[in-house]
Amino acid sequence: MNGRVYLQLAWRNLWRNRRRSAATLLSLAFGFAAVALFAGYTFAVYGALSNAAIHAELIGHLTINRQGWQTEGKLHPDKYLLRAEEIAQVRSLVERRLPGARLVPKLSASGLLSNGTSSTIFVATGIAPADLDLLRGPFRFAPGALQADKPQGVTAAQGLADVLGLKMGDSASVLASTLHGQANAADVDVSDTVNTGNVATNDKLMFMPLALVQGLMDAAGRADSLTLLLPGEGAVDSPDAEQRLRDMYTRPAPSEAQSDALRTQLTADFKAAGLDLEVRTWQEMSAFFRQVKGMYDMIFALMLAVVLAIVVLSIANAMGMAVVERTREIGTLRAIGVRRAGITRLFVSEALMLVLVGTLTGLLLTALVRHGVNAADIRYVPPGNTQSVPIYIGFDAARTALAAAVLAVLAVLAAYWPARRAAHHSITESLGHV
């Protein structure tokens, strides 16, 4: 028999016992849909977390520091800050390696923020207003921007402003240490407030113009880090909030392999130019992203294993019963010249038909549920957040295809062993089976 005949017989045999086949197909379809939906949900979560790390946390794609800044920079800031001429040299090397990439100097500061009667700790990021807009990408139109025409204007986290009773337009003063350990103060105006969405930073974080921080720390023209944004990532996004939300979930970020390759190239360029710099990727700098991704990967693996076990047992049970019920048929086929391998191939074809129809039905269920959930705007507050976020289900083609492939392989194995055992019975024994 040729392949077409095998497929025709497999399709007909599949529906000889409609009830059993339907029950097996439903278990396969619902199990596969559950795996595909969870894979799509985690895919969207990874997208949102990566964009939040790159743009909302202002990590960018790569971060460049002087070697040793992480361990010694706080103790000896003057020694580990980048000078203006070094920043210019790094910018030239980056533009040569990555035309169109943007380099954003940043300078961190910490100290006390006072409303005149009480004070609290602040942690500030000094960044030029235009660079802040560039880095924020999909969040560009959200609250929290700095204004170029307000050199003393700062953006305070909502929790920090609430602690001191500050509102937009209020004045305050900041106290910090210069590079040489002297106290220095400056007057600031609260231009905007923003909810960071993170309980760890919402009562401390502040954005300040880079020039203001440099003056406060007596560090004119200097920066502690350079944030690199890859070409095409600084484009102005839609001002529509819903479009920004879709961008956040679906906007692709460089993979770990791509980030590592860029780091290796830039590190070699800096070394050749005599610059003692270290380059860190956004995956390396965002511990929260790594932890959440590791947790979801573990949950997905466990869920896939459970679903596959249930579905494969279902297929094995269906194919095992079919083999037993059709023992005399197997004997008849063997008597008219069908080889043992042909018998095994017939039952394997039936199992593959089950997987094909089941996965297609599962994909249809996935599409329907995905559309319904995304349209329903179901919201929840994730751990560590202060704002609700919608549940959004994307589509992870790679892991969905992997699940289908594993399911097909296991289904073939589940059908192969009982079919092979029955095919190796003698013809007389099979024909005499009751």
C-alpha positions as CSV (number, residue, x, y, z in Angstrom):
1,M,0.0,0.0,0.0
2,N,1.2,3.5,-0.8
3,G,1.2,6.4,1.6
4,R,-2.1,7.8,0.4
5,V,-3.9,4.6,1.0
6,Y,-2.5,4.4,4.5
7,L,-3.8,7.9,5.2
8,Q,-7.2,7.1,3.8
9,L,-7.5,4.0,5.9
10,A,-6.2,5.8,9.0
11,W,-8.8,8.5,8.6
12,R,-11.7,6.0,8.2
13,N,-10.5,3.8,11.1
14,L,-10.2,6.9,13.3
15,W,-14.0,7.4,13.2
16,R,-15.1,3.8,13.5
17,N,-15.5,4.5,17.2
18,R,-16.7,8.1,17.1
19,R,-17.2,8.5,20.8
20,R,-13.8,7.3,21.8
21,S,-12.1,9.3,19.1
22,A,-14.0,12.4,20.0
23,A,-13.1,12.1,23.7
24,T,-9.5,11.6,22.8
25,L,-9.5,14.6,20.5
26,L,-11.1,16.9,23.0
27,S,-8.6,16.0,25.7
28,L,-5.8,16.6,23.2
29,A,-7.3,19.9,22.0
30,F,-8.0,21.3,25.5
31,G,-4.5,20.2,26.7
32,F,-2.7,21.7,23.7
33,A,-4.8,24.9,24.0
34,A,-3.9,25.2,27.7
35,V,-0.2,24.9,26.9
36,A,-0.4,27.3,23.9
37,L,-2.3,29.9,26.0
38,F,0.1,29.8,28.9
39,A,3.0,30.0,26.4
40,G,1.4,33.0,24.9
41,Y,0.7,34.6,28.3
42,T,4.4,34.2,29.4
43,F,5.5,35.4,26.0
44,A,3.6,38.7,26.5
45,V,4.8,38.9,30.1
46,Y,8.4,38.6,28.9
47,G,7.8,41.3,26.3
48,A,6.3,43.7,28.9
49,L,9.0,43.0,31.4
50,S,11.8,43.5,28.9
51,N,10.3,46.8,27.7
52,A,9.8,47.9,31.2
53,A,13.4,47.2,32.0
54,I,14.8,48.8,28.9
55,H,12.5,51.9,28.8
56,A,10.6,52.4,32.1
57,E,13.7,51.6,34.3
58,L,15.9,53.5,31.8
59,I,18.4,50.6,31.6
60,G,18.5,50.7,27.8
61,H,20.0,47.8,25.8
62,L,23.6,48.2,27.1
63,T,25.2,50.1,29.9
64,I,28.8,51.3,29.8
65,N,30.8,52.1,33.0
66,R,34.4,52.5,34.0
67,Q,35.8,49.2,35.1
68,G,35.3,48.8,38.8
69,W,32.5,51.3,39.1
70,Q,30.1,48.8,40.6
71,T,32.3,48.0,43.5
72,E,34.4,51.1,44.1
73,G,32.4,53.9,42.4
74,K,30.4,54.8,45.5
75,L,33.6,55.0,47.6
76,H,35.7,57.0,45.1
77,P,33.3,58.7,42.7
78,D,35.8,61.2,41.4
79,K,38.1,58.4,40.3
80,Y,35.4,56.3,38.5
81,L,33.3,58.9,36.7
82,L,33.7,59.3,33.0
83,R,35.1,62.6,31.8
84,A,33.7,64.6,28.9
85,E,36.5,63.6,26.5
86,E,36.0,59.9,27.3
87,I,32.3,60.2,26.7
88,A,33.0,61.8,23.3
89,Q,35.5,59.0,22.4
90,V,32.9,56.3,23.4
91,R,30.2,58.0,21.4
92,S,32.5,58.0,18.3
93,L,33.3,54.3,18.7
94,V,29.7,53.3,19.2
95,E,28.5,55.3,16.2
96,R,31.2,53.5,14.1
97,R,30.1,50.1,15.3
98,L,26.4,50.8,15.4
99,P,25.3,53.6,13.1
100,G,22.2,55.2,14.4
101,A,22.6,54.0,18.0
102,R,22.1,56.6,20.7
103,L,24.3,57.1,23.7
104,V,22.8,58.7,26.8
105,P,25.0,60.0,29.7
106,K,23.5,59.6,33.2
107,L,24.7,60.6,36.6
108,S,23.2,59.3,39.8
109,A,22.8,61.3,43.0
110,S,21.3,60.6,46.4
111,G,20.7,62.8,49.5
112,L,17.8,64.5,51.2
113,L,14.7,66.2,49.7
114,S,13.1,68.8,51.9
115,N,9.9,70.8,51.8
116,G,11.2,73.3,54.3
117,T,9.9,71.6,57.4
118,S,10.7,67.9,56.9
119,S,13.1,65.8,54.8
120,T,13.3,62.4,53.4
121,I,15.8,60.3,51.4
122,F,15.8,60.5,47.6
123,V,17.7,58.6,44.9
124,A,17.9,60.6,41.6
125,T,18.9,59.9,38.1
126,G,20.4,62.8,36.2
127,I,19.6,62.8,32.6
128,A,19.0,65.4,29.9
129,P,15.3,65.9,29.1
130,A,15.6,65.0,25.4
131,D,17.6,61.9,26.3
132,L,14.9,60.9,28.9
133,D,12.2,61.1,26.1
134,L,14.4,59.0,23.9
135,L,15.0,56.3,26.5
136,R,11.4,56.0,27.6
137,G,10.3,54.9,24.1
138,P,6.8,53.5,24.4
139,F,6.4,55.4,27.7
140,R,7.4,58.7,26.1
141,F,3.9,60.2,26.4
142,A,3.2,58.9,29.9
143,P,3.7,61.2,32.9
144,G,7.2,61.7,34.2
145,A,9.0,63.7,31.5
146,L,11.5,66.4,32.2
147,Q,11.1,69.8,30.5
148,A,14.0,71.4,28.7
149,D,12.8,75.0,29.5
150,K,12.8,74.2,33.2
151,P,16.4,73.7,34.3
152,Q,15.4,73.4,38.0
153,G,12.4,71.2,37.2
154,V,12.4,67.6,38.6
155,T,10.0,64.7,38.4
156,A,9.3,63.0,41.7
157,A,7.9,59.6,42.3
158,Q,4.3,59.8,43.6
159,G,5.2,58.2,46.9
160,L,8.1,60.5,47.5
161,A,5.9,63.6,46.8
162,D,3.2,62.3,49.1
163,V,5.6,61.8,52.0
164,L,6.5,65.5,51.9
165,G,3.1,66.8,50.7
166,L,4.5,68.1,47.4
167,K,2.4,68.7,44.4
168,M,3.1,69.8,40.8
169,G,4.4,73.4,40.8
170,D,5.7,73.2,44.4
171,S,9.3,74.2,45.3
172,A,11.7,72.1,47.4
173,S,15.4,71.8,48.1
174,V,17.8,69.0,47.8
175,L,21.0,68.3,49.8
176,A,23.7,66.0,48.4
177,S,27.5,65.4,48.6
178,T,29.9,66.6,46.0
179,L,32.5,64.4,44.5
180,H,34.9,65.6,47.2
181,G,32.5,64.9,50.1
182,Q,31.3,68.5,50.7
183,A,27.6,69.2,51.3
184,N,25.8,71.1,48.5
185,A,22.2,72.2,48.2
186,A,20.0,73.3,45.3
187,D,16.4,74.6,44.9
188,V,14.2,72.5,42.7
189,D,10.6,72.8,41.3
190,V,8.4,69.7,41.1
191,S,7.4,69.8,37.4
192,D,5.7,66.4,37.5
193,T,5.0,63.3,39.6
194,V,4.8,59.7,38.4
195,N,3.8,56.4,39.9
196,T,6.8,54.1,39.3
197,G,4.6,51.0,39.8
198,N,7.2,49.5,42.1
199,V,6.9,49.8,45.9
200,A,10.7,49.7,46.3
201,T,11.2,52.9,44.3
202,N,7.9,54.8,44.5
203,D,8.9,56.6,47.7
204,K,12.5,57.4,46.7
205,L,13.0,57.9,43.0
206,M,13.5,61.3,41.3
207,F,14.4,62.4,37.7
208,M,16.6,65.5,37.5
209,P,18.2,67.3,34.6
210,L,21.7,66.1,34.0
211,A,23.1,69.6,34.3
212,L,21.4,70.1,37.6
213,V,22.9,67.0,39.1
214,Q,26.3,67.8,37.7
215,G,26.2,71.2,39.3
216,L,25.0,69.7,42.6
217,M,27.8,67.2,42.7
218,D,30.5,69.6,41.3
219,A,31.0,67.2,38.3
220,A,30.6,69.4,35.2
221,G,30.6,67.4,32.0
222,R,30.9,64.0,33.8
223,A,28.7,60.9,34.0
224,D,28.8,57.7,35.9
225,S,27.2,55.6,33.1
226,L,26.4,55.7,29.4
227,T,23.2,54.0,28.3
228,L,23.2,52.7,24.8
229,L,19.9,52.5,22.8
230,L,20.1,50.4,19.6
231,P,19.1,51.9,16.2
232,G,15.4,52.3,15.7
233,E,14.5,52.2,19.4
234,G,14.3,56.0,19.8
235,A,11.4,56.6,17.5
236,V,8.4,58.5,18.7
237,D,5.6,56.1,19.6
238,S,1.8,56.7,19.4
239,P,0.3,59.0,22.0
240,D,-2.6,56.6,22.3
241,A,-2.5,54.7,25.6
242,E,-3.9,51.5,24.2
243,Q,-1.4,51.5,21.4
244,R,1.4,52.1,23.9
245,L,0.1,49.1,25.9
246,R,0.2,46.8,22.8
247,D,3.7,48.1,22.0
248,M,4.8,47.2,25.5
249,Y,3.6,43.6,25.2
250,T,4.6,43.0,21.5
251,R,7.7,45.1,21.0
252,P,10.7,42.7,20.5
253,A,13.8,43.1,22.6
254,P,17.3,41.8,21.8
255,S,17.8,38.3,22.9
256,E,20.5,37.3,25.4
257,A,22.7,36.0,22.6
258,Q,22.3,39.2,20.6
259,S,23.1,41.3,23.7
260,D,26.2,39.2,24.5
261,A,27.5,39.5,20.9
262,L,27.1,43.3,21.0
263,R,28.9,43.5,24.4
264,T,31.8,41.4,23.1
265,Q,32.2,43.6,20.0
266,L,32.1,46.9,22.0
267,T,34.4,45.6,24.7
268,A,37.0,44.7,22.0
269,D,36.6,48.2,20.5
270,F,37.1,50.0,23.8
271,K,40.1,47.8,24.7
272,A,41.7,48.6,21.3
273,A,41.1,52.3,21.9
274,G,42.8,52.1,25.4
275,L,39.6,52.6,27.3
276,D,39.2,50.5,30.5
277,L,35.4,50.1,30.4
278,E,32.9,47.4,31.2
279,V,29.7,46.7,29.2
280,R,26.6,45.2,30.8
281,T,23.5,43.9,29.0
282,W,19.9,44.8,30.0
283,Q,19.3,41.1,30.9
284,E,22.3,41.3,33.3
285,M,21.2,44.5,34.9
286,S,17.5,43.6,35.4
287,A,17.5,41.0,38.2
288,F,13.7,41.2,38.3
289,F,13.4,40.1,34.7
290,R,15.7,37.2,35.1
291,Q,13.9,36.0,38.3
292,V,10.4,36.2,36.8
293,K,11.5,34.6,33.5
294,G,13.1,31.7,35.4
295,M,9.9,31.2,37.5
296,Y,7.6,31.2,34.4
297,D,9.9,28.9,32.5
298,M,9.8,26.4,35.3
299,I,6.0,26.7,35.5
300,F,5.7,26.2,31.8
301,A,7.9,23.1,31.9
302,L,5.9,21.6,34.7
303,M,2.6,22.4,33.0
304,L,3.8,21.0,29.7
305,A,4.9,17.7,31.4
306,V,1.5,17.3,33.2
307,V,-0.6,18.1,30.1
308,L,1.6,15.8,27.9
309,A,1.3,13.0,30.4
310,I,-2.5,13.3,30.4
311,V,-2.9,13.6,26.6
312,V,-0.4,10.8,25.9
313,L,-2.1,8.4,28.3
314,S,-5.4,9.3,26.6
315,I,-3.9,8.5,23.2
316,A,-2.3,5.3,24.4
317,N,-5.6,4.1,25.9
318,A,-7.5,4.9,22.7
319,M,-4.9,3.2,20.5
320,G,-4.5,0.2,22.8
321,M,-8.2,-0.5,22.8
322,A,-8.3,0.0,19.0
323,V,-5.5,-2.6,18.6
324,V,-7.3,-5.1,20.9
325,E,-10.7,-4.7,19.2
326,R,-9.2,-5.0,15.7
327,T,-6.9,-8.0,16.3
328,R,-8.9,-10.2,13.8
329,E,-8.7,-7.3,11.3
330,I,-4.9,-7.3,11.8
331,G,-4.8,-11.0,11.1
332,T,-6.9,-10.6,8.0
333,L,-4.5,-7.8,6.7
334,R,-1.5,-10.0,7.4
335,A,-3.2,-12.9,5.6
336,I,-3.7,-10.8,2.4
337,G,0.0,-9.8,2.4
338,V,0.3,-6.7,4.5
339,R,3.7,-6.8,6.3
340,R,4.1,-6.3,10.0
341,A,5.7,-2.9,9.4
342,G,2.6,-1.9,7.4
343,I,0.3,-2.8,10.3
344,T,2.4,-0.7,12.7
345,R,2.5,2.1,10.1
346,L,-1.3,2.1,9.9
347,F,-1.8,2.6,13.6
348,V,0.9,5.2,13.8
349,S,-0.8,7.1,11.0
350,E,-4.0,7.0,13.0
351,A,-2.2,8.5,16.0
352,L,-0.7,11.2,13.9
353,M,-4.2,12.0,12.5
354,L,-5.4,12.3,16.1
355,V,-2.6,14.7,16.9
356,L,-3.1,16.7,13.7
357,V,-6.9,17.2,14.2
358,G,-6.4,17.7,18.0
359,T,-3.7,20.4,17.6
360,L,-5.7,22.2,14.9
361,T,-8.8,22.2,17.2
362,G,-6.5,23.4,20.0
363,L,-5.2,26.2,17.9
364,L,-8.7,27.3,17.1
365,L,-9.6,27.2,20.9
366,T,-6.4,29.2,21.6
367,A,-7.3,31.9,19.1
368,L,-10.9,32.2,20.5
369,V,-9.8,32.4,24.2
370,R,-6.9,34.7,23.4
371,H,-9.3,37.1,21.6
372,G,-11.8,37.0,24.4
373,V,-9.3,37.6,27.2
374,N,-7.5,40.4,25.4
375,A,-10.8,42.1,24.6
376,A,-12.2,41.7,28.2
377,D,-9.4,43.9,29.7
378,I,-9.1,41.8,32.8
379,R,-6.7,43.5,35.3
380,Y,-4.7,42.5,38.3
381,V,-1.9,44.0,40.5
382,P,1.3,41.9,40.2
383,P,3.5,41.4,43.3
384,G,5.6,44.4,44.1
385,N,3.5,46.7,41.9
386,T,1.3,49.6,42.9
387,Q,-0.8,49.7,39.7
388,S,-3.0,47.2,38.0
389,V,-2.0,45.8,34.6
390,P,-4.1,43.9,32.1
391,I,-3.9,40.2,31.4
392,Y,-2.7,40.0,27.8
393,I,-2.1,36.8,25.9
394,G,0.3,36.8,23.0
395,F,1.3,34.0,20.7
396,D,4.6,32.1,21.2
397,A,5.1,30.3,17.9
398,A,8.3,28.7,18.9
399,R,7.1,27.0,22.1
400,T,3.7,26.2,20.6
401,A,5.4,24.4,17.8
402,L,7.7,22.7,20.3
403,A,4.7,21.4,22.2
404,A,3.0,20.1,19.0
405,A,6.2,18.4,18.0
406,V,6.8,16.7,21.4
407,L,3.1,15.7,21.4
408,A,3.4,14.1,17.9
409,V,6.5,12.2,18.9
410,L,4.9,10.9,22.1
411,A,1.7,10.0,20.3
412,V,3.7,7.9,17.8
413,L,5.4,6.1,20.6
414,A,2.1,5.5,22.3
415,A,0.7,3.9,19.2
416,Y,3.8,2.1,18.1
417,W,4.2,-0.4,20.9
418,P,0.7,-1.9,21.1
419,A,0.6,-2.0,17.2
420,R,4.0,-3.6,17.0
421,R,3.1,-6.2,19.6
422,A,-0.2,-7.1,17.8
423,A,1.6,-7.2,14.4
424,H,4.0,-9.8,15.7
425,H,1.2,-12.2,16.6
426,S,0.9,-15.2,14.3
427,I,-1.8,-14.9,11.6
428,T,-3.8,-17.9,13.0
429,E,-3.6,-16.5,16.5
430,S,-4.9,-13.1,15.4
431,L,-7.7,-14.6,13.2
432,G,-8.8,-16.8,16.1
433,H,-8.9,-13.9,18.6
434,V,-12.3,-13.3,20.3
